[in-house]
Amino acid sequence: MPHADSLILTLVGGFVLAFVFGMVANRLKLSPLVGYLLAGVAVGPFTAGFVADTELAPQLAEIGVILLMFGVGLHFSPADLMRVRKVALPGALVQIAAACVLGWLLGRFALGLPDIEAFLLGFALSVASTVVLLRAVEERKQLKAEVGRIAVGWLIVEDLVIVIALVVMPLLIVPPGETLNSAQLAQSMAWTLGKVALFVGAMLVVGPRVLPWVLVRIAHTRSRELFTLGVLAMALGIAWVAYRLFHSFALGAFLAGLVLNSSPLGHNAAERSLPLRDAFAVLFFVSVGMLFDPTILVREPLAVLGVLAIVIVGKSLAALAITTMFRLDRATSLTVAASLAQIGEFSFILAALSVSLGAMSRETHDLILAAALLSISLNPFVFALVDRLGARPPEPAPAPEPARVTDLV
C-alpha cells in the first residue's frame, strides 16, 4: 500500500538543509536566518534538484507564524514599553511612515507600480525582524540596558501596528475590477473592529482568570508532556478562534501569549513552547525562501538596491532623527538605528497577504524577500560601521597592577 510522503519529505528536506545552511551562515558570522532562507531557495521550484511541496510548506509556515506571535506575546512587557514609550511610540510610528513614503516614491515613480502596491511595498519594508534584533542586542549584552529597552519597545510598537494591519487589510483591499463602496467599507470596518474589541476584551478580562487556572491544574499532574501540550493547545486554539472571527491567526496567538505572560506559570509556558517555536520558525523561513525567485537579483539589480537602500539607509536615518530629537546620546541613537536596519518575518507575512489579496505582484514580493535576505546578511556589517562611528562605548582601561617587590629591587 503506497504511503503519501510529501509531508515527511518536506520536513526532512527543510530541517536538514536548514541545519546545513544555518551552520555555514554561523561560521561566516552571519545570522542563521540567512541560512534558513537559502535552504528554502535550494528546495524551491526556482532551483534545480529536489523540490519540496510548495502547497504544504505555507501551511507549516502558518503554524510558525502562530508560534512566533505567541512568543512575542509571551515576552511582551507593558511595563517595559511604558518606560520607553516617549521614544519608542513616536519613533516607531515616524519610522513606519517614513518607510511607507519612501517605498511609495520608489514604487510609484521608479518601478511604475500602482499606488496601493507601492504603499504596501513601503509598509512591508518598515518592519524590522524581532528575531534578528533580539539576537543582535543580546550578542552586544545590551538587552537589559537602556538602548536594549528602547529598541525592543520600538519593535513592540511596530509589531502591534502590523497585527492591527493584518486584521484591517482584507477590508481595505478589494479584488481587481471591484470598487470600494464607502458605506459597505464603514459597515465592514465597524463589524470587524467590534468583533476584535470584544475578542480582545474577553481575552484580557476572562483569559487571566481561566488560562492560568487551567495551567495550574495541568501542572498538578506533574506531566511535562501534558503541560507542553496544554500550552500548545492554548496557542493554536485561540489563534484558530481569532481566524474564524476575523481571519487573523496572529492576533489570537499574540493575545494568548500576552495573557499567559502575566500568569505565575508564564515563564514555564515560554520555556516549554520554545523548542516548538524554534522548529516551526525554521520551517517558516524555509517556506519563505521557497517562494523567492533568486533570478530577480540579476533581472532587477537597481530595484533591489533601491529597496535595500530604504531598509538600511532610509529607516536608519529616520531612527537617528527621532532619537536625536529626544536628545538620546550618540551611542544609543546609532545602536537603535543599526538594530532596525533590517526586515524579516512580518515583512514576509505582509507581502504574502498582499499577494493573496491580489494587491501585490510576485515581482514586488520577490523584491521584498531580496531586501530581507540582503539586509539580514548585512546587519552585522552595519553594526560594525556604527561602532566605528561611536555606537559602542570605549572599553575601560585595565587598572594598573600593584608593583611587586622584585620590580622595585
Salt bridges, closest charged atoms under 4 A:
ASP80 OD1 - ARG83 NH2 2.06
ASP115 OD1 - ARG108 NE 2.82
ASP293 OD2 - ARG299 NH2 3.31
GLU363 OE2 - ARG299 NH1 2.94
ASP366 OD1 - HIS365 ND1 3.78
ASP387 OD1 - ARG140 NH2 2.88
ASP387 OD2 - ARG392 NE 3.66
ASP407 OD2 - ARG404 NE 3.37
